[in-house]
Amino acid sequence: MVELGRALVALGLLIACVGAVLLFAGRMGLPLGRLPGDIIYRGKHTSVFIPLGTCILISVVLSALFYLISRFHR
């Protein structure tokens, strides 16, 4: 049970760090959520936002980061 508790605390800290980075990125003027490829549909009574370009960018950055971490971990 101790390992599970530590894993949950680590996961919570990771999520908090990612949230803080996203908050600071928004304040520094990075256009996350307004990139080319993000789909926004505004109808009369509905509004749909699909951040496709932002998801691809975050995926590429995280993939490169995890690749570098695994490369130096060996």
C-alpha positions as CSV (number, residue, x, y, z in Angstrom):
1,M,0.0,0.0,0.0
2,V,2.9,2.4,0.6
3,E,4.1,2.1,-3.0
4,L,0.6,2.9,-4.2
5,G,0.4,5.9,-2.0
6,R,3.7,7.2,-3.2
7,A,2.7,6.7,-6.8
8,L,-0.5,8.7,-6.3
9,V,1.3,11.5,-4.6
10,A,3.9,11.6,-7.4
11,L,1.1,11.6,-10.0
12,G,-0.7,14.4,-8.2
13,L,2.5,16.5,-8.1
14,L,3.1,15.9,-11.8
15,I,-0.4,17.0,-12.7
16,A,0.0,20.1,-10.5
17,C,3.3,20.9,-12.2
18,V,1.8,20.6,-15.7
19,G,-1.1,22.8,-14.7
20,A,1.4,25.5,-13.4
21,V,3.4,25.3,-16.6
22,L,0.2,25.8,-18.7
23,L,-0.9,28.7,-16.5
24,F,2.5,30.4,-17.0
25,A,2.5,29.6,-20.7
26,G,-0.8,31.4,-21.0
27,R,0.4,34.5,-19.2
28,M,3.6,34.6,-21.3
29,G,1.6,34.9,-24.5
30,L,2.0,31.3,-25.9
31,P,-1.1,30.8,-28.1
32,L,-2.0,27.3,-26.7
33,G,-5.6,26.7,-27.7
34,R,-5.3,29.2,-30.6
35,L,-2.9,27.3,-32.9
36,P,-3.5,26.6,-36.5
37,G,-5.4,23.3,-36.6
38,D,-7.5,24.0,-33.6
39,I,-11.1,23.7,-34.6
40,I,-13.7,26.2,-33.3
41,Y,-17.3,26.0,-34.2
42,R,-19.8,28.6,-32.9
43,G,-23.4,28.0,-33.8
44,K,-26.5,29.8,-32.6
45,H,-26.8,27.9,-29.4
46,T,-23.8,25.7,-29.3
47,S,-20.0,26.1,-29.3
48,V,-17.5,23.3,-29.9
49,F,-13.8,23.6,-29.5
50,I,-11.4,20.8,-30.6
51,P,-7.7,21.7,-29.8
52,L,-6.2,19.4,-32.4
53,G,-3.1,21.5,-33.2
54,T,-2.4,22.1,-29.5
55,C,-2.7,18.4,-28.7
56,I,-0.3,17.5,-31.5
57,L,2.2,20.1,-30.3
58,I,2.0,18.8,-26.7
59,S,2.4,15.2,-27.8
60,V,5.5,16.0,-29.8
61,V,7.1,17.9,-26.9
62,L,6.3,15.2,-24.4
63,S,7.5,12.5,-26.8
64,A,10.8,14.3,-27.2
65,L,11.1,14.9,-23.4
66,F,10.5,11.2,-22.6
67,Y,12.9,10.1,-25.3
68,L,15.6,12.3,-23.8
69,I,14.9,11.1,-20.3
70,S,15.0,7.4,-21.4
71,R,18.2,8.1,-23.4
72,F,20.1,9.6,-20.4
73,H,18.6,7.1,-17.9
74,R,20.5,4.1,-19.5
